[in-house]
Every structure is written in C-alpha cells, then in structure tokens.
Amino acid sequence: MKHSALLAATPASSQPKPGMSAEAAFRRVSEHIMAGMDTPCTGAIDMAKARLQYRHDPAFKTLAHDIVAVQDEEIAFMRRWQMQHGGKPTP
C-alpha cells in the first residue's frame, strides 16, 4: 500500500500533525491500526464460536477452530505491540 493511501484511510484524529517526523507519523498510524483491529478480530472469534454451536459439518468446525486460533494470536500480538510502544491495549 502506498503511504498516501495508508494515510488517506486513517481517521483525522490519528492523522500525522504538521511538522511530525515520518517515524512519528507512521507510529501514530500504526497505533491507530493496532487499536482499531481489536474489535473486528474479537467479532470474528465470537461469530466462529457461535457458528460452532449450530454447525456440525466437520469442515466448518475445522475452519471455525482455525479462525479462533488465528484471531487469538493476532489479538495477543496487537496487545503486546501496544504495551511495548507505550500504549494501553484495547480491552
């Protein structure tokens, strides 16, 4: 993704401020991404778990278990990243 496209997809509240270094600007964007992805990842886990209750298809169960495992890993990574970079992990 080009830098301009990444910045265009970032809400105004997380946009780099005039005079910010490139490093600070992209850190701000990274912080926004890490905070913003927690909810969709958690939602994917919730949907997969809900479907596990109602689907008995083995292939679907495998997919749902994989979704839960991958999303759990991604959430853990994002929360660690936030803590390592001085932020608070999204609850």
N, C-alpha and C positions, 0 to 999 in steps of 0.2 A: 504494500500500500504506500502510495506517495505521502510525504509529510503533509502536504497541503490537504489531502483527503482525510488523513487522520485528524488534523486539527479541525477541519470542517465538521467532522462527526462528533466533536467534543462540545458539550454544552458550554454556554458563555461563562458560567460560574467557574469552570475548570480551564478556560482558555488561558494561554500564557499572557502575562501582562507586558505592556511595553517596557523595554529595557531588560527583560529577563534573559539570562543566558540560555543558549539552546539546551544545555543539560537540565537546567531548572524547568524550562518549558516542557520538555518531554517527560521529566519526572512528574510534573503536575498532571499531564495526560495519563501517564501510567497509573498514578494514584486513583484517578477517576475510573479507569478501566477496572482496576482491581476491586474497587468498592462497588462498582455497578454490576459486576458479573455474579456476585454472591446470590442475589435473588433469583436470576434465571437458572443458575445451577441448582439451587435448593428446590426450585419449582420442578425441574426435571426429575430430581430424586423423588419428590412427592408423587408426581404423576406415575413414574415407573412402579413405585411401591403400591399405589392404588390399583394399577392395572394387574399387578401380580395377584391381587385378591380375587380377581374376576376372570382371568385368562388361565387356561390350563394347557395351552399349546406349549410344548417343550421349547420350541424355537423362540417364542415370545418370552418365556421365562428366562432363557439364556440372555436375550437382548436386555431385558429389564435389569437383571443382575449386573450385567456389564455397565449399563448406564449408571446405576447406583455406585458401583466401584469407581468408575472414571470420574464421575462428578464429585464424589467424596475426596478423591485425590486432588482434583482441581481446586476445590474449596480450601482444603488444607494448605495447598501451595499459596493461594492468594492471601490467606490469612497470615501465613508465615512471612510472606513478602511485605505485607502491610506493617507487621511488627518490626521487621528488620529495617524498614525505611521510616520509622518514627510515626507511623500511623496507628490508628485503632482498627482492629479487624471488624468488619461488618458483622453485627450479631446474627 
